[in-house]
């Protein structure tokens, strides 16, 4: 067994929709090489996020999966006093993690 692999790193983030009327705290993978972030649609729960389009995701194997693009406001949750919200577009799909 090889232990030379880099360990995955996670950060706590706050997510909300554009009007900031609801908020959730999540543990998110800190992936500095990602072109876009992916969130399971069931994680969004009762947050009503704006739908901005559709995309197809393809993993290393298998066929492509359709997914929605949604807009969320995201902030690191390391400080309650300084929430620097950033509007980001996420891919949201119920099937993404079941397939990949």
C-alpha positions as a printed NumPy array, in Angstrom:
array([[  0.   ,   0.   ,   0.   ],
       [  1.39 ,   3.374,  -0.996],
       [  0.875,   6.343,   1.345],
       [  2.341,   8.924,  -1.048],
       [ -1.031,  10.274,  -2.183],
       [ -1.99 ,  13.79 ,  -1.152],
       [ -4.723,  13.904,   1.461],
       [ -7.945,  15.652,   0.478],
       [ -8.506,  18.93 ,   2.291],
       [-11.891,  20.331,   3.284],
       [-13.07 ,  23.774,   4.388],
       [-16.307,  24.876,   6.034],
       [-18.333,  27.216,   3.833],
       [-21.616,  29.063,   4.188],
       [-23.957,  28.911,   1.219],
       [-27.064,  30.965,   0.597],
       [-29.203,  32.111,  -2.275],
       [-29.088,  35.604,  -3.696],
       [-31.453,  37.289,  -1.218],
       [-29.57 ,  35.805,   1.796],
       [-32.831,  34.769,   3.502],
       [-31.552,  31.265,   4.267],
       [-28.09 ,  29.866,   4.931],
       [-26.422,  26.455,   5.311],
       [-22.953,  25.527,   6.563],
       [-21.242,  22.749,   4.621],
       [-17.919,  20.993,   4.549],
       [-16.553,  21.451,   1.014],
       [-13.617,  19.895,  -0.795],
       [-10.848,  22.468,  -1.274],
       [-10.026,  21.743,  -4.926],
       [ -7.88 ,  24.56 ,  -6.287],
       [ -7.701,  22.911,  -9.707],
       [-11.446,  22.699, -10.32 ],
       [-12.939,  24.717, -13.163],
       [-16.404,  24.711, -11.578],
       [-17.844,  23.363,  -8.34 ],
       [-20.44 ,  20.605,  -8.072],
       [-23.109,  20.311,  -5.394],
       [-25.718,  17.573,  -5.017],
       [-29.208,  18.976,  -5.431],
       [-30.407,  17.33 ,  -2.195],
       [-27.76 ,  19.315,  -0.253],
       [-29.427,  22.553,  -1.33 ],
       [-32.541,  21.495,   0.585],
       [-34.991,  24.372,   0.989],
       [-32.71 ,  27.01 ,  -0.529],
       [-34.419,  28.447,  -3.603],
       [-31.481,  29.078,  -5.899],
       [-31.68 ,  30.679,  -9.34 ],
       [-31.377,  28.288, -12.252],
       [-29.05 ,  29.706, -14.932],
       [-28.706,  26.884, -17.454],
       [-27.889,  23.232, -18.132],
       [-24.647,  21.351, -18.768],
       [-23.533,  17.784, -19.419],
       [-20.892,  16.215, -17.183],
       [-18.751,  13.327, -18.278],
       [-16.578,  11.28 , -15.976],
       [-13.589,   9.169, -16.903],
       [-15.91 ,   6.322, -17.893],
       [-19.578,   6.104, -18.787],
       [-21.956,   8.415, -20.551],
       [-22.593,  12.087, -19.862],
       [-25.054,  13.208, -17.173],
       [-27.309,  16.26 , -17.529],
       [-27.116,  18.753, -14.678],
       [-28.443,  22.204, -13.797],
       [-26.323,  25.302, -13.336],
       [-27.387,  27.255, -10.25 ],
       [-26.131,  30.476,  -8.676],
       [-25.163,  30.507,  -4.989],
       [-23.47 ,  32.993,  -2.721],
       [-20.583,  31.334,  -0.874],
       [-18.356,  32.487,   2.002],
       [-15.735,  30.775,   4.133],
       [-17.233,  30.184,   7.554],
       [-14.008,  30.801,   9.485],
       [-15.18 ,  34.165,  10.804],
       [-18.655,  35.268,  11.874],
       [-17.692,  38.94 ,  11.675],
       [-16.273,  38.961,   8.153],
       [-18.445,  37.042,   5.714],
       [-17.043,  37.918,   2.327],
       [-19.786,  36.529,   0.089],
       [-18.845,  35.576,  -3.472],
       [-21.476,  34.822,  -6.114],
       [-20.541,  31.544,  -7.828],
       [-22.161,  29.288, -10.383],
       [-22.41 ,  25.639,  -9.341],
       [-23.427,  22.475, -11.117],
       [-26.346,  20.908,  -9.249],
       [-27.476,  17.372,  -9.949],
       [-29.131,  14.546,  -8.078],
       [-27.264,  11.928, -10.111],
       [-23.723,  13.314, -10.364],
       [-22.2  ,  11.534,  -7.369],
       [-24.105,   8.329,  -7.981],
       [-22.598,   8.022, -11.444],
       [-19.001,   9.228, -10.942]])
